[in-house]
């Protein structure tokens, strides 16, 4: 029962709260990286801007 209530609250809040454009852009980049089978570009640090191929089975 708790899982159903949690799901309903999550869906309700997701519908009522406006989406943050920066978060939408981050998720879009993650999806593109997943489709390209590369890691998403780092925003800070030594690896910034250097995507690498994914070597794991998933």
C-alpha positions as CSV (number, residue, x, y, z in Angstrom):
1,X,0.0,0.0,0.0
2,X,2.8,2.4,0.8
3,X,4.4,1.8,-2.6
4,X,1.2,2.8,-4.3
5,X,0.8,6.0,-2.2
6,X,4.5,6.9,-2.9
7,X,4.0,6.4,-6.6
8,X,0.8,8.6,-6.6
9,X,2.6,11.3,-4.6
10,X,5.6,11.2,-7.0
11,X,3.4,11.5,-10.1
12,X,1.3,14.3,-8.5
13,X,4.3,16.4,-7.5
14,X,6.0,15.8,-10.9
15,X,2.9,17.1,-12.7
16,X,2.4,20.2,-10.4
17,X,6.0,21.3,-10.1
18,X,7.5,23.0,-13.2
19,X,10.6,21.4,-14.6
20,X,14.0,23.1,-14.3
21,X,15.5,23.8,-17.8
22,X,19.0,23.0,-16.6
23,X,17.9,19.6,-15.2
24,X,16.1,18.8,-18.5
25,X,19.3,19.6,-20.4
26,X,21.3,17.4,-18.1
27,X,18.9,14.5,-18.6
28,X,18.9,15.0,-22.3
29,X,22.7,14.8,-22.3
30,X,22.6,11.6,-20.3
31,X,20.1,10.0,-22.7
32,X,22.3,11.0,-25.7
33,X,25.3,9.5,-24.0
34,X,23.5,6.3,-23.3
35,X,22.4,6.0,-26.9
36,X,25.9,6.7,-28.1
37,X,27.2,4.1,-25.5
38,X,29.7,6.7,-24.0
39,X,30.0,8.1,-20.6
40,X,28.4,11.6,-20.1
41,X,30.8,14.5,-20.3
42,X,32.1,15.6,-16.9
43,X,31.2,19.2,-16.0
44,X,34.3,19.7,-13.8
45,X,37.6,18.0,-13.2
46,X,40.3,16.4,-15.3
47,X,37.9,14.4,-17.5
48,X,35.8,17.4,-18.5
49,X,34.8,17.2,-22.2
50,X,36.3,13.8,-22.8
51,X,33.7,11.1,-23.1
52,X,34.9,7.5,-23.0
53,X,33.3,4.4,-24.4
54,X,31.4,2.2,-22.0
55,X,33.1,-1.1,-21.6
56,X,30.7,-2.8,-19.2
57,X,27.9,-5.2,-20.3
58,X,25.1,-2.7,-19.4
